[in-house]
Structure formats: C-alpha cells, structure tokens
C-alpha cells in the first residue's frame, strides 16, 4: 500500500493529521498549522488505496454512501481514517492517534479530572472544536475507570479509536456500522447489557441525546462528546436539539443528571515539543444545577469564575496551571507501545438455504441415539418440518 510511506512521513513530522486529495500534494497538520509536502497525488492511486482500506462488504457501502470511517494500524501507527468522495475523486483525512493508550497523565491533563469518573451515575460531556482531542480525553477518562474500579464498561464508537485492554473493569467495545447499525440501536441495547459505565463516542441528533440522558438518569455513568466552544454552548446545544415545548423538561433532566462538562482546545508548547489540551471545566455544584434547570446557560461563565473552590476551571485559570506545571509527559521521550491488533469484522452469517425436510447443506449429521426410539436433533437443525419428517420416518 502506498499509504505506508505517507503515514511514515506524517509520523516523522509529528503531524496530527494527514490529508490526501487527487491533484494536490499531501497535507500535514503540524502544531495546528497545515502545510503541503511532496508531489500531487494521483486520483487512480488514491482510489486503489481506498479499495485496499475498504475490503469486502465495506466497498459497496462506501459506493452507496460516498463516505466511510474506520480505524486501522498502519506502519505501527493507530489511525482514524475518513474516506470520502470529492469533486476531484476519492480523498482521505487521516487522524494519527498517539502511539500509547490515552491516560490523564499521558495527555498532560489536570489530575483533578480523575475525580469526575468517581461518580457512580450521571452525565459527563467532553466538548471542543474539531481536532481538539475530545476523543483522546474521553478515552483517558474511560481508561481511568478501567484502572481503578471493578465496573462493566460498554463503549459505542464510530469507529473504535483506542482499543481498551481490560484491567480491573470488564470492557466491551461496539463499533457503529460493524457491530450495531446505529448509535440509537446500540444505546437501546446497552440498557439490557448490565453496564455500569457507558461511553458514547458522539451524540449527533435528538434521539441519541434523549437515549443518552435516559441512560444517565437510570443509574449509569455516561460519558460522551459533542462539538462546542464553551461549556455553556455544549449544554445549550443539547437543549436546543429538542422541540421548544419540551426544552424545559430537558433542562431539568440535564440538571438532575449532570456530573461535569469539559471543554478543551489544543495549545502548542514549542519549547517542550508538544501540544496539550487547555480546558474549561464545569462541575455540577448546586448553583450550577440551578442555572441549568432554568436554561440560563449564559450565566455559567459566572459559575465558572466563582467555582474555583469546587474544582471548576476557566480557560484562564487552567492556562495558569499549565504554565506552572513541571511534570510533563513528552511523547518523543517515551517508548511507543505495540498497537493492539485491529478487531476483525465478523458479520452474522446469511440464512442458509436448506430443504424443509433435512439438515442444512454441509452440516454434521446428528449423533446416533443412545437408546432405541430416541431422536437426536442437532441444535443447528431445529426446523419444525424436518423434525416432523424425521419422527414419521422413525415411526415408520
């Protein structure tokens, strides 16, 4: 695959994203700035790359939707790949994930964020613009649960970016499009799977938000992400996704379930050779819940300013903590971890064509009866007509 040297180039440049478009040089986002390198990419080559990335049933799905999202390990680098059609042909946007399991320490987040996931139920929202590291922070919070509590964690992602290795927790990861048809169906299923912690990769519409709030309200700790520039905007977006006549009820539901909102943006530290999240953190104190219940989200900025003792952070207060920090985790100084193998898709088998009076083709014959008159039936062949025919033959 000619994608390999391009990923090597992006890793060597310490890029966060790699962009490929027919007729244009490869684009690398380094320290938040986009620059181009090399020769223009040929459309036929990118098309061949896409076919190799999307084998089997994935390719017809791409042709139908004109886009596809997946996660792959390429040349030892874990990548989230978005493949899509453009005016020039098939393009790609590739996010290069850190070569290690995301944790609070490794992402250089404030250690107090660990306290957020000590809650046994409620809603935690991680927000920020595209490329701000929301998914990594979410994965770090889930990993903190994994390391510290004997809980059942269910994740619903599109696609799975960080493959979690169970430690103290029991972990199940489901990928939308492969393991479940939609976020909505996966959320309905999750409530029957006895979860303690539910991680939802992103809430994209009112139905997903409704189910997410319902899960948080029924005794589960729910963590999710959405796009917003401030904590107030994040909560306002949730309420605004619903019809006006029920928004007051949604605000009351938010007030009852809210644990915390983290809004972040990436900040570069050239002197240390890294980028780290700069966060705004809102914890659900009694005054905060009162503001949320009234739907007066514009007042949350005041709650952030006055909530320092409760653990809230404004962007300015968090920036001051970053500038005082001395114990930085520098990725280049750490040995990369061996990435976990990509989980292979195992689609359900299609119903087999078989006659009404006999076992399916290729099935092993049933074991002989241990006693006269006993009919042994293979579990795979529990077909009513077949059983009746066999009984008639036995009764002969």
Buried (B, 14 or more C-beta within 10 A) or exposed (E): EEBEEBBBBBBEBBBBBBBBBBEBBBBBBBBEEEEEBEEEBEBEBBEBBBBEBBEEEBBEEBEEEEEBBBBBBBBEBBBBBBBBBEEEBBBBBBBBBBBBBBBBBBBBBBEEBBBBBEBEBBBBBBBBEEEBBBBBBBBBBBBBBBEBBEBBBBBBBBBBBBBBEEBEBBBBBBBBBBBBEBBBBBBBBBBEEEBBBBBBBBBBEBBBBBBBBBBBBEEBBBBBBBBBBBBBBBBBBBBBBBEEEEBBEBBBBBBBBBBBBBBBBBBBBEEBBBBBBBBBBBBBBEBBBEBBBEBEBEBBBEBBEEBEEBBBBBBEBBBEEBEEEEEBBEBEEEEEEEBEEBEEBEEEEEEEEBEEBBBBEEEEEBEEEEEEEEEEBBEEBEBEEBBEBBEEEEEE
